[in-house]
């Protein structure tokens, strides 16, 4: 996890590269949402909601990338989507 100073430096870097304060703020907002989703997924997995080995194996056969990064329910839904096509 980044320190407050690292986040400030990152924000300044984004603003400098984009040259637009409101756009930089939107980019940082999206980055924050991505980080929160990552934390939520990690929390779910820690709670025992990891996909089964059987699910992971089947998902790989279907061509799903990184099946271990999904929760059990998410992977089940992803598999269902592909099988229904």
C-alpha contacts under 8 A as a table, 3 or more apart, distances in Angstrom:
res1	aa1	res2	aa2	distance
2	X	5	X	7.95
2	X	6	X	5.72
2	X	7	X	6.32
3	X	6	X	5.14
3	X	7	X	6.37
4	X	7	X	5.13
4	X	8	X	6.26
5	X	8	X	5.03
5	X	9	X	6.17
6	X	9	X	5.08
6	X	10	X	6.03
7	X	10	X	4.92
7	X	11	X	6.03
8	X	11	X	5.07
8	X	12	X	6.19
9	X	12	X	5.14
9	X	13	X	6.11
10	X	13	X	5.03
10	X	14	X	6.23
11	X	14	X	5.16
11	X	15	X	6.17
11	X	24	X	7.46
11	X	28	X	7.02
12	X	15	X	5.06
12	X	16	X	6.04
13	X	16	X	5.09
13	X	17	X	6.12
14	X	17	X	5.20
14	X	18	X	6.06
14	X	24	X	5.84
14	X	27	X	8.00
15	X	18	X	5.25
15	X	19	X	5.58
15	X	20	X	6.10
15	X	21	X	5.83
15	X	23	X	7.90
15	X	24	X	5.01
15	X	25	X	7.90
16	X	19	X	5.13
16	X	20	X	7.73
18	X	21	X	7.87
18	X	23	X	7.22
18	X	24	X	6.45
19	X	24	X	7.92
20	X	23	X	5.43
20	X	24	X	6.07
21	X	24	X	5.09
21	X	25	X	6.15
22	X	25	X	5.02
22	X	26	X	6.30
23	X	26	X	5.06
23	X	27	X	6.24
24	X	27	X	5.05
24	X	28	X	6.18
25	X	28	X	5.12
25	X	29	X	6.09
26	X	29	X	4.92
26	X	30	X	6.27
27	X	30	X	5.17
27	X	31	X	6.23
28	X	31	X	4.96
28	X	32	X	6.11
29	X	32	X	5.09
29	X	33	X	6.37
30	X	33	X	5.04
30	X	34	X	6.25
31	X	34	X	5.08
31	X	35	X	6.25
32	X	35	X	5.12
32	X	36	X	6.19
33	X	36	X	5.07
33	X	37	X	6.18
34	X	37	X	5.14
34	X	38	X	6.23
35	X	38	X	5.02
35	X	39	X	6.24
36	X	39	X	5.04
36	X	40	X	6.12
37	X	40	X	4.96
37	X	41	X	6.12
38	X	41	X	5.19
38	X	42	X	6.20
39	X	42	X	5.10
39	X	43	X	6.14
40	X	43	X	5.06
40	X	44	X	6.22
41	X	44	X	5.10
41	X	45	X	6.24
41	X	70	X	7.62
41	X	71	X	7.13
42	X	45	X	5.14
42	X	46	X	6.16
43	X	46	X	5.02
43	X	47	X	6.27
44	X	47	X	5.03
44	X	48	X	6.89
44	X	49	X	5.82
44	X	50	X	7.78
44	X	71	X	7.02
45	X	48	X	5.38
45	X	49	X	4.93
45	X	50	X	5.13
45	X	71	X	6.42
46	X	49	X	7.19
46	X	50	X	7.95
49	X	71	X	5.70
49	X	72	X	5.52
49	X	73	X	7.80
50	X	68	X	7.63
50	X	70	X	7.43
50	X	71	X	5.15
50	X	72	X	5.11
51	X	55	X	6.12
51	X	56	X	6.56
51	X	68	X	6.74
51	X	70	X	7.03
51	X	71	X	5.66
51	X	72	X	3.86
51	X	73	X	7.58
51	X	75	X	6.85
52	X	55	X	5.12
52	X	56	X	6.28
52	X	72	X	6.96
53	X	56	X	5.02
53	X	57	X	6.05
54	X	57	X	5.15
54	X	58	X	6.18
55	X	58	X	5.20
55	X	59	X	5.95
55	X	75	X	7.41
55	X	76	X	7.44
56	X	59	X	5.05
56	X	60	X	6.19
56	X	67	X	5.57
56	X	68	X	6.40
57	X	60	X	5.24
57	X	61	X	6.47
58	X	61	X	5.07
58	X	62	X	6.35
59	X	62	X	5.01
59	X	63	X	6.35
59	X	64	X	5.31
59	X	67	X	6.24
59	X	75	X	7.73
59	X	79	X	6.39
60	X	63	X	5.00
60	X	64	X	5.38
60	X	65	X	6.94
60	X	67	X	6.89
61	X	64	X	7.57
62	X	79	X	7.73
62	X	82	X	7.55
64	X	67	X	6.06
66	X	69	X	5.66
66	X	70	X	7.81
67	X	70	X	5.81
67	X	75	X	6.79
68	X	71	X	7.66
70	X	73	X	7.88
70	X	74	X	5.65
70	X	75	X	5.48
71	X	74	X	5.11
71	X	75	X	6.05
72	X	75	X	5.37
72	X	76	X	6.18
73	X	76	X	5.00
73	X	77	X	6.24
74	X	77	X	5.17
74	X	78	X	6.17
75	X	78	X	4.93
75	X	79	X	6.06
76	X	79	X	5.19
76	X	80	X	6.19
77	X	80	X	5.01
77	X	81	X	6.21
78	X	81	X	5.14
78	X	82	X	6.46
79	X	82	X	5.27
79	X	83	X	6.12
80	X	83	X	5.16
80	X	84	X	6.07
81	X	84	X	5.40
81	X	85	X	6.69
82	X	85	X	5.42
